Amino acid sequence: MKKRKTPKPTSRSRARPLTRPIVIAHRGASGYLPEHTLAAYAVAMLQGADFIEPDLVMTQDGHLIARHDNVLNLTTDVAQRQEFAARRTDKIVDGVATNGWFSEDFTLAEIKQLRAVERIPDVRPANTRLNGQFQVPTLQEIIDLVNANERALDRKIGIYLETKHPTYFQRLGLTLEGKLVKILHASGYATKRDRVFIQSFEISNLFATVQSSLREAVHEFPDFFRKDDSRGIAPHAFKVLGIRKPESQPFFLKLAFEFLL
């Protein structure tokens, strides 16, 4: 009897080797300490996180700081500080009417007078014991902390950055992208092989970041990064991403470009 040949595995049937998942500390170890503080990031790295994830907003004098939002009373003790009582105001941020204190109305020196508080005390009540203990960090301070922990722990640690309200800040003359790229390049994050992710709920600022950081990325993926509509991304890119492009409402897509810079 003729022996049946065993079919060779195809690329579709061939099993992919298992790899260890990447652990991303969202806002630091926010279940243990108030989020977006150096202490929360440090604990996350000690717990084994591969990446830490700061949200970035701008100050009045153009510094990038880590806050969940530009509304400072959500995450700091600004409401208890009488010297800043007159700064409370009403604004519309990305279409939402908000009353409070805003990062773009404070210089970095003033921000440094504030202290972080737990953003959602009903969910994380234990963190409130640390209210008022930690400063608001800058992006540069976070990068310095990552570098120090890489040396102490003898392993690589990445940063997974999210730019908040980039169009809003741009209209105030506080463009995030150029400042972000400048800090990253000066800190040694210069190629797409470095451990950096950048994410945003807006498309156009991701495209602008690509343009101002690694032009070669545009050459490598011209169909994906071509900017030919008001939302800042080519219509056919949505097909590549496997999603339907909405036509009747504002579109916000959260994208992470792996090792972008």
FIVODREN-221681 format. One record per residue (C-alpha): x, y, z; residue in one letter; residue number from 1. Coordinates in steps of 0.25 Angstrom, whole numbers, plus 5000, padded with zeros to 4 digits. Example, Ala and Ser with C-alpha at 12.3 -4.5 7.8 and 13.67 -1.06 7.14 Angstrom:
REM FIVODREN-221681
     px     py     pz   code   pos
   5049   4982   5031      A     1
   5055   4996   5029      S     2
This chain:
REM FIVODREN-221681
     px     py     pz   code   pos
   5000   5000   5000      M     1
   5005   5014   4996      K     2
   5008   5022   5008      K     3
   5000   5035   5009      R     4
   5009   5047   5010      K     5
   5007   5056   5022      T     6
   5004   5070   5017      P     7
   5013   5081   5020      K     8
   5008   5092   5029      P     9
   5004   5104   5022      T    10
   5006   5118   5028      S    11
   4992   5118   5032      R    12
   4992   5105   5039      S    13
   5006   5107   5045      R    14
   5005   5110   5060      A    15
   5011   5123   5065      R    16
   5021   5122   5076      P    17
   5015   5127   5089      L    18
   5021   5140   5094      T    19
   5020   5147   5108      R    20
   5009   5158   5109      P    21
   5013   5172   5110      I    22
   5009   5177   5124      V    23
   5005   5192   5123      I    24
   5003   5200   5136      A    25
   4991   5209   5133      H    26
   4994   5222   5140      R    27
   5004   5214   5149      G    28
   5000   5205   5160      A    29
   4987   5213   5162      S    30
   4980   5202   5170      G    31
   4991   5205   5181      Y    32
   4994   5220   5180      L    33
   4988   5232   5174      P    34
   4990   5231   5159      E    35
   5000   5239   5151      H    36
   5009   5241   5162      T    37
   5024   5237   5162      L    38
   5021   5228   5174      A    39
   5010   5221   5166      A    40
   5019   5219   5154      Y    41
   5031   5214   5163      A    42
   5022   5203   5170      V    43
   5017   5199   5156      A    44
   5031   5197   5151      M    45
   5035   5189   5164      L    46
   5023   5180   5162      Q    47
   5029   5176   5148      G    48
   5022   5186   5138      A    49
   5028   5186   5124      D    50
   5022   5200   5121      F    51
   5016   5211   5129      I    52
   5005   5219   5124      E    53
   5005   5234   5126      P    54
   4994   5243   5121      D    55
   4999   5257   5117      L    56
   4994   5271   5117      V    57
   5000   5285   5116      M    58
   5003   5296   5126      T    59
   5001   5311   5123      Q    60
   5016   5312   5120      D    61
   5017   5300   5111      G    62
   5021   5288   5120      H    63
   5016   5274   5119      L    64
   5011   5269   5132      I    65
   5004   5256   5135      A    66
   4989   5257   5139      R    67
   4977   5249   5135      H    68
   4971   5262   5130      D    69
   4973   5277   5129      N    70
   4963   5279   5140      V    71
   4972   5280   5152      L    72
   4961   5279   5163      N    73
   4958   5264   5158      L    74
   4972   5260   5162      T    75
   4979   5271   5171      T    76
   4976   5279   5184      D    77
   4974   5292   5176      V    78
   4960   5294   5181      A    79
   4965   5295   5195      Q    80
   4976   5305   5192      R    81
   4971   5319   5194      Q    82
   4982   5326   5186      E    83
   4976   5319   5174      F    84
   4961   5321   5177      A    85
   4960   5332   5166      A    86
   4965   5323   5155      R    87
   4952   5315   5156      R    88
   4945   5317   5143      T    89
   4935   5311   5132      D    90
   4941   5305   5119      K    91
   4936   5296   5108      I    92
   4947   5285   5106      V    93
   4944   5276   5094      D    94
   4930   5280   5093      G    95
   4927   5278   5108      V    96
   4924   5289   5118      A    97
   4933   5288   5130      T    98
   4934   5297   5142      N    99
   4947   5296   5150      G   100
   4962   5299   5150      W   101
   4970   5296   5137      F   102
   4984   5292   5135      S   103
   4986   5303   5124      E   104
   4983   5314   5134      D   105
   4995   5310   5143      F   106
   5010   5311   5141      T   107
   5018   5299   5144      L   108
   5023   5306   5157      A   109
   5009   5308   5161      E   110
   5006   5293   5158      I   111
   5017   5289   5167      K   112
   5010   5295   5179      Q   113
   4998   5286   5177      L   114
   4998   5272   5182      R   115
   4991   5259   5176      A   116
   4978   5253   5181      V   117
   4971   5241   5178      E   118
   4962   5243   5165      R   119
   4951   5232   5168      I   120
   4951   5231   5184      P   121
   4938   5223   5183      D   122
   4945   5212   5175      V   123
   4959   5213   5182      R   124
   4956   5218   5196      P   125
   4969   5213   5201      A   126
   4977   5222   5192      N   127
   4971   5234   5199      T   128
   4980   5232   5211      R   129
   4991   5238   5202      L   130
   4984   5250   5197      N   131
   4993   5262   5198      G   132
   5006   5254   5198      Q   133
   5011   5255   5184      F   134
   5014   5265   5174      Q   135
   5009   5266   5160      V   136
   5021   5260   5151      P   137
   5026   5266   5138      T   138
   5029   5257   5126      L   139
   5044   5259   5128      Q   140
   5043   5254   5143      E   141
   5036   5242   5138      I   142
   5046   5239   5128      I   143
   5057   5241   5138      D   144
   5050   5231   5148      L   145
   5049   5221   5137      V   146
   5064   5222   5134      N   147
   5067   5221   5149      A   148
   5058   5208   5150      N   149
   5064   5202   5138      E   150
   5078   5203   5144      R   151
   5073   5198   5158      A   152
   5065   5186   5153      L   153
   5074   5183   5141      D   154
   5063   5182   5131      R   155
   5057   5191   5120      K   156
   5044   5198   5123      I   157
   5036   5206   5113      G   158
   5027   5218   5113      I   159
   5013   5218   5107      Y   160
   5009   5232   5106      L   161
   4995   5238   5103      E   162
   4993   5252   5099      T   163
   4980   5258   5104      K   164
   4972   5268   5097      H   165
   4982   5272   5086      P   166
   4973   5280   5077      T   167
   4968   5288   5089      Y   168
   4982   5291   5094      F   169
   4986   5294   5080      Q   170
   4975   5305   5079      R   171
   4981   5311   5091      L   172
   4995   5312   5085      G   173
   5000   5300   5093      L   174
   5003   5290   5083      T   175
   5007   5276   5090      L   176
   5013   5269   5078      E   177
   5026   5277   5076      G   178
   5029   5278   5091      K   179
   5027   5263   5093      L   180
   5036   5259   5081      V   181
   5047   5269   5086      K   182
   5047   5263   5100      I   183
   5047   5249   5095      L   184
   5058   5251   5085      H   185
   5066   5259   5096      A   186
   5064   5247   5105      S   187
   5070   5237   5095      G   188
   5057   5232   5089      Y   189
   5061   5234   5075      A   190
   5057   5222   5067      T   191
   5044   5213   5065      K   192
   5052   5202   5072      R   193
   5052   5210   5085      D   194
   5042   5206   5095      R   195
   5031   5217   5093      V   196
   5017   5216   5090      F   197
   5008   5228   5087      I   198
   4993   5228   5087      Q   199
   4982   5238   5086      S   200
   4967   5239   5084      F   201
   4970   5248   5072      E   202
   4976   5244   5059      I   203
   4982   5257   5053      S   204
   4991   5259   5065      N   205
   4997   5245   5063      L   206
   4999   5248   5049      F   207
   5006   5261   5053      A   208
   5015   5254   5063      T   209
   5019   5244   5052      V   210
   5023   5255   5043      Q   211
   5031   5262   5053      S   212
   5038   5250   5059      S   213
   5041   5239   5049      L   214
   5038   5243   5034      R   215
   5043   5229   5030      E   216
   5031   5223   5036      A   217
   5022   5231   5026      V   218
   5031   5225   5015      H   219
   5029   5211   5020      E   220
   5014   5212   5022      F   221
   5010   5222   5012      P   222
   4996   5217   5010      D   223
   4993   5217   5025      F   224
   4999   5230   5028      F   225
   4994   5238   5016      R   226
   4986   5250   5021      K   227
   4975   5253   5011      D   228
   4963   5256   5019      D   229
   4958   5265   5031      S   230
   4960   5254   5041      R   231
   4975   5253   5038      G   232
   4975   5238   5032      I   233
   4972   5232   5019      A   234
   4959   5226   5017      P   235
   4965   5213   5012      H   236
   4973   5212   5025      A   237
   4960   5209   5033      F   238
   4959   5196   5024      K   239
   4973   5193   5028      V   240
   4969   5194   5042      L   241
   4957   5186   5040      G   242
   4947   5196   5045      I   243
   4936   5204   5039      R   244
   4938   5219   5037      K   245
   4926   5227   5043      P   246
   4921   5238   5034      E   247
   4911   5245   5043      S   248
   4918   5248   5056      Q   249
   4931   5252   5061      P   250
   4941   5241   5060      F   251
   4951   5238   5071      F   252
   4960   5226   5070      L   253
   4970   5222   5080      K   254
   4982   5217   5073      L   255
   4996   5212   5078      A   256
   5007   5213   5069      F   257
   5017   5203   5074      E   258
   5032   5208   5076      F   259
   5028   5220   5068      L   260
   5039   5230   5071      L   261
